[in-house]
Amino acid sequence: MMKTRILSAVLALGALLLPAAAAAASVSESPMEIHPADPRPPAGGAASWLYRNADGIAVLIQTNGLDEASYTVWWLVFNNPGFCASAPCSAADLPGNGGDPRVQASVLFATGNFVTRNGKARFGAGLAVGDTSKALFGPGLLSPMGAEVQVQVRSHGPIDPETAHLQFSTASGGCPPGGCKDQQRSIHLP
């Protein structure tokens, strides 16, 4: 029952965020896992669902095990994962780390939100083909059906009213002493 509701939510999110496409669409589910930079795993049931069609992608994340803090979610898009040094692709495949330029990797802002004491959160976002308006670098999403897509949940620490607008929309905005921390990620292979 819960899985049916989540799948319905993902399909609805995809329909709202992406125009209808003549090509087939797909939905994949992937567990949220600990990020190598954070030692705490999410509790059971944490996952993301990725909707793909020829026009773009949309994600719904349902997770837990987070601190009470402000968070951003980031797209890591590897348009040509066959050129990655390993499978799945990793940070070593990003241009700034000497990755193969044929990967055509991008990192883009997806969304942001505040997580309360219970540590549970839902995030949703969409990304259209060629949209680089929120990119840190790279060409954006070029191949929705063939790209490896990773979503990464990043903590910006306790909410700070003076920098909240940065905590919810930038990679390093409002970071506490010691910096922002990548806490969870989910990997969707093509």
N, C-alpha and C positions, 0 to 999 in steps of 0.2 A: 504494500500500500504506500509506504513512504517512498520507495524507489519510483513508483508510478507518478507520485506527486512531483518528485524532483525532476524526472524526465519531462513531465509536462511543463514545469517551470523553465527548463533549459530550452525547450522548443519554443515556448512563448517569448523568452528573452531573445532568442535568435530571430524570430519573426519580427520583433519590434526593432531590433538594432540593425538588421541586415535586410536589404531589399530582396524580393523574391528572385530566385535564380532558376534558370531552365535546367541547369545541371543538378545531379543528385546531391543530396545533403547527407551528412553523417553526424553522429553524436558518439563521443567516446567518454568513458569514465576512467579516472585515474586517482589513486589514493593520494592524499596530502602526506608528504613525508618530511622528516626533519631536514632542515638545510644543514650542510656540513658546518656552518658557522654557529649552530645552536644545538646544544646537547639534549633538549627535551623533545620527545616525539609527541605528535598530537594523539589524542585518545582515539579509540576505534570509531569508525563512521565518518571520519574527515575525508572529503574527496572533492574533486572538481569534475565538472562535465563540460566538454568542449563541443560546441556546435560548429560545423563547417559547411559552407557552400561556396560557389564560385565567386561570390561577392565579398566574402570575409569570414570572420570567426566571431563567436560570442562564448563567454565562459560564465559559469555559475560555480562559485566556491562555497562549500559548507564546511566549516572547520571548527576546531576547539583547541584547548590547550594553550591559548594565547594569554599574554599578560594584559592587564587593564592598561591600555595605551592607545596611541594613534598609530594607524597602519596605512601603508600604500601597497598596491598590488602592481606588479610589473610583468609585461609580456617579454619573454625572451624568444625571439623568432629566428629559427635557422631555416632559411628558405630552401637551401640545398643540403640537407643533412648527410647525403652520401659523401660529401667532402669533409665532414667533421673527422677529427683525429680519433674519436671513439664513439661508440653508441651506448647510451644516448649522448648527444652533444654536451659539451661542458664549457665552463668559463674559458678554457684554453682555446676554444674555437671562436672567441670574440676577437674583433680586429685589434683592440688595444692590447691583447695578450699574444699577438702574433698568429692568430688564427688564419686559416686559408681564406683569402678574399672570395673564393668561389662559393663559400658557404652562404654569403650574403646575409650575415647575421644582423639583427637589430634588437635594441632594447627600447621599449616604449612604456610610458605610463599607462596603466589601465584604469585604476580607480583608487579611492581612499576612504577610510572610515575610522570611527572610534570603537574600540572593543571595551565592554564593561567587565566587571569583576568575574562574571561567570566564565569568561574566556572563550565564549562561542561567538562566531561571526559568520555572516553571509556577505559575499561580494559578488557583483555582477558587472560585466563590461563587454563591449564589442569593439572590433577593429576591422575596418574596411580595407580592402586591397588598395595599396598605394598611399594610405593615410600616414604621413610622417609628422603630423602636427604636434604629437606628444612624444616624439622620438628623442632619446638621448644621442643616438647615432644609428646609422644604417638606413637601408632603403624602405623600411616598413615591411608589411606583409605583401609578398609577390605571388605566392603559390599556396592558397589556403588548403588545398587538398593534399599537397605534397610536402608542406613544411612540418618540421618538428616544432611544437609549441610548448613552451614551459611557462608556467605562471608562478611567480615568486611573491611571497608575503613578507613585507619588510616593516619592522617595528621602528617607530620614531620616538619611543618613550612616552612618558605621561603627557597628556594633552597640556599644552601651554597656550593660554588664550592669546598671547602676543604673537606667537608664531604658528598658530593652528592652521592658517591658510597655507603655509609652507609644509607643515607636517602631513597634510592630506594630498599634496600635489607635486612634491619634488622628491628626488632621490635622497637628499641629505638635509632637507629643511627641518629646522627645529630639533636636530639630534641632541640627545643628552650628552654629558661628558662620557667619553668612551665610544661615541658614535652610534649611528643607527645600526640595526642588526637584521640580517635576513634570517627569518625563523622557519618558514615552511616553503615547500615548493611541490609542484605537481608537473609531471611530464606526459605529454600527449604525442606519441609517435605518429607519423603519417599513416 
